[in-house]
Amino acid sequence: MASTEPTGEPEPLRSVHTTSFPALLKQLCASVLVTTYQAGKVVVLREDAGVLNTHFRKLNKPMGLARDGGRLAIGCSVDIWEFHNVPAVCAKLDASDDYPSTEAKHDACFLPRRAHCTGDIQIHEMACVASGDGQSELVFVNTAFSCLAERSDENSFEPIWRPKWIKQIAPGDNCHLNGLAVRDGQVKYVTALGETNAPGG
């Protein structure tokens, strides 16, 4: 008799897509990155020889992600990982001793370069915004403390904005602040589930 006990092995991830999706990615010369904190994965969706290729990378509860040129930031359970594009690695990915490639398949390769410890602040959305020095700064939704924040060299994070109904920066997920949108290089819109100032509100 077969055992019905759980094996502890997670079920493989599966995806379903429209038949036109690979062609659209090819036409746009684009890949799409998706995070899924439930499965602990970052999924890269790309066209390869007319079909959709899905590439999975394991991270600890990834949610928000932001890209700025050659930098990619991913907000995870207790930290923010920053990856930098290292184009020289692409040629090594395209060729092997057994199968030398004649056509480049990779135009970017993001390698981990920095991790910033935030603690469990429930990072949701992230964006790179213009800073005063002509560079960009990573801004993220800090859901646990009901604010927008930046990385800090002194603390886990630096609060830079909170909704008017949040009276102080404190843990508690008071309004489930969760999304942001950028316009003209600055955060213009945020989303929350309610205008509450009570923990778990």
N, C-alpha and C positions, 0 to 999 in steps of 0.2 A: 504494500500500500504506500502510495506517495505521501510524503510529509506535506502538511499545509502550513508548517511553521515558516515565518519569514526568514529568508536567507541572509538578510542584512545587506545584500547587494542592491544598490539602487537600480530602478528600471532605466534602461537606456532612453535618452531623450529622442523624441521623434518630432518631425515637423511636417506640415502640409502647406503647400503654397500654390498660387495660381500658375498655370503653365507659362504665362507671359513674364513672370518675375525674373528669371535668369536673363532673358533678352533685355529687359529694362535695365538691369544692373550693368550689362555689357554696353548698352547704348549710353548710359550715363558715366561709364568708366568709374563705377563706384562700388564700394562694399558697404554693408550695413552692420553696425555693432548693436547687439541687444544684451541687456543684463537681465538675469533672473535670479533673484536672491533665494527663491524657494529651492532651486536646484544648485545654487552656488556656482553659477557659470556665467562667463561672457561668451556670447555666440557671435562669430563672424560669419556673415552670409555673403557669398561672392559667386560670381558666374565663373564656371570652369568648363570649357569645351561644350557649351550649350546647356549645361545642367547646373543646378544650384549645389554649391559646395558649402557645407556647414562645418565650421571649425570651432571646437569647444576648448575653453581654458577655464580651469578651476580657480576660483577666488572665494574668500570667506564672505558670503552674503553681499555680492556686488549689487549696487543700485544705481546711483547717479554716475554719469560719465560726461566728460567734456573734452573737446579737442581744440587745440590752438596751434596751427601749423604743424610742427614736428613734435608736439607734446600731446599726450593723451593721459587724462587723469580719471581714475575710477575710485569712487567712494565705496568702501566696504564696511564690514561690521564694526571695526574699531580703528580703522586707518584709511588713509588715502594713498593709493599707489599712483606714482607718476611714471609713465613710460615715455621714452624718447625714440624717435625714428632714427634708425641707423641704416642708411641705404646700402652701405658696403656689405651688409649681411644678406641682402636680397639675392645677389649672385650665388652665394653659397647655398641658399635654399633652392634655387632653380636648377643647380647642377649637382650631380653625384658621380662617383667613380663608375657606377654601373650604367648611368643614363645621363650623359652630358646634354644639357639643354641648349637648344638653338634659339628658343624664344623665351624672353623674360616673362614669368608668370607673376612675379611679385614686384610691386613698385614701392612698397614700404614694409618695414619690419620694426615694430615697436618693442623695445627691450626695457625691463624695469631699471629705473635709475634713482628713484627716491621713494621713501615711504614716510608718511607723517602720521604719528599716533594721535588719534582724536579721542579715544575712548568710545563707549557705546552711545553716540549722539544721534543715531538713526539718520545718517545722511540720505537724503532723497535725491533731489535734482541738483545739478552743478552746471556752471558756465564760466567761461573765461571772459572777463570784462576788461575794458581799457582802463589803465591806471595813468596817473599824472606824468609818469616818466616815459611814456611812449611804449611801455611794455604791457603785458596783460597780467591780471591777477585772477586767481581761481576763487570764485564765490560759490558757496554751497548752502543748501537748505539744511539747517540743523533742526530737525523735527523734535528731538527730545527737549531742546531748550527754546523752541518756538521763535527762532530768529534766523537771519541770514548771517553767515560767518565767513571768515577767511582763515587760512592757516596762520599759526603764530609760532615764532621761535621760543617764546617764553611759556606759553600755555597750550592746552590741547586745541584751542580755537580762539579766535578774536571776533566777538559779536560786532556786526556793522549796522544792523537794522533789525527792528522788531515791529510787529503790527501795533497800532495805537492802543488796542485793547489788552495787550500783554503788559502788565505793570512792572515786571522785573525779569531779568534773565535768570531762570532757575529751571532745573529739570522737572519734567512732568508731562510733556507733550500736551500742552494746554489747548491747542486748537488744530492739531495735526497739520501744521504748515508742511507743504509737500512739493510744490512746483514753483518754477520761476521761468520767466521769458525775458530775453534781452532785446533791446531796441537801441539803435545808434550807439552800440558798444557799452551800454549800461543796463542794469536790471530795471525793467519797467513794470513788470507784473509779477505777482506771486499768487499762489492758490493755497487755500486752507479749507478744512472741512467745517469750520464754524468760528464765530467770533466769541470764543469763550476764554476765560482766564482761570480755569480750574484744571488740576491734573487729570489727564485722561479725557478732557473735554472734547 
